[in-house]
Amino acid sequence: MDRIQLDIGASRPSLHPDLGDASCSVHAQFDEQMGQAEVDHVLDQVAGQFTDAPIRAFVPLFVQRLAKEELTRRAAAGGTTTAAVPRSA
């Protein structure tokens, strides 16, 4: 299977550099169905929940998981929306 390469840095200056791989994975899975702007929006909202995280080792995993869950939920609901992403506990 071919690997999709996305130039995250050029279009996403606000996303933390540590989240590049997580972002690419989410974009590869959801861009075609949800659109790049919607995926960016969800990634920004989810990543924002971890801005002040004192330990960042697992942040990329959390962001990837939560963004995929939210985008899957939105896809199942039948489309895109820019509603707020629920905060994780």
C-alpha positions in Angstrom: 0.0 0.0 0.0 1.3 3.4 -0.9 2.0 5.8 1.9 0.4 9.3 1.7 2.7 12.2 2.3 1.2 15.5 3.5 3.1 18.7 3.9 1.7 19.6 7.3 4.2 22.3 8.0 3.2 24.6 5.2 -0.6 24.6 5.8 -0.7 24.0 9.5 1.6 26.4 11.4 -0.4 26.2 14.6 -0.2 22.4 15.0 2.7 21.4 17.4 5.5 19.8 15.5 5.3 16.6 17.7 1.9 16.0 16.2 3.0 15.7 12.6 2.8 11.9 12.3 -0.6 11.8 14.2 -1.9 14.5 11.9 -0.8 12.7 8.7 -2.5 9.5 9.9 -5.8 11.3 10.6 -5.6 13.2 7.3 -4.9 10.0 5.4 -7.9 8.3 6.9 -10.4 11.1 6.7 -9.5 13.8 4.2 -11.4 12.2 1.3 -14.6 11.6 3.3 -14.6 14.7 5.5 -12.4 17.2 3.7 -9.1 18.6 4.8 -10.6 21.7 6.4 -12.8 19.6 8.7 -10.0 17.3 9.6 -7.8 20.4 10.4 -10.6 21.9 12.5 -11.0 18.7 14.6 -7.2 18.3 15.0 -6.9 21.9 16.1 -9.6 21.5 18.7 -8.4 18.2 20.1 -4.7 19.4 20.2 -5.8 22.5 22.0 -6.9 20.3 24.9 -3.3 19.4 25.5 -1.6 22.7 25.0 -0.5 23.0 28.6 0.2 19.2 29.2 3.3 19.0 31.4 4.2 15.6 30.0 3.9 15.5 26.2 5.1 11.9 25.5 1.6 10.5 24.9 0.0 13.6 23.5 0.3 12.6 19.8 -1.4 9.3 20.6 -4.2 11.0 22.5 -4.7 13.6 19.7 -4.8 10.9 17.1 -7.2 8.7 19.0 -9.6 11.5 20.0 -9.6 13.1 16.5 -10.3 9.8 14.8 -13.2 9.1 17.3 -14.7 12.6 16.6 -14.3 12.3 12.9 -15.8 8.8 12.9 -18.7 10.1 14.9 -19.3 13.0 12.5 -19.1 10.7 9.5 -21.6 8.4 11.0 -23.9 11.4 11.6 -23.9 11.9 7.9 -21.6 14.8 7.2 -19.4 17.5 8.5 -19.9 20.1 11.2 -17.7 22.5 13.0 -19.4 21.9 16.4 -17.0 21.8 19.4 -15.2 18.6 20.1 -16.1 17.3 23.6 -13.3 17.5 26.1 -11.9 14.2 27.3 -11.8 13.5 31.0 
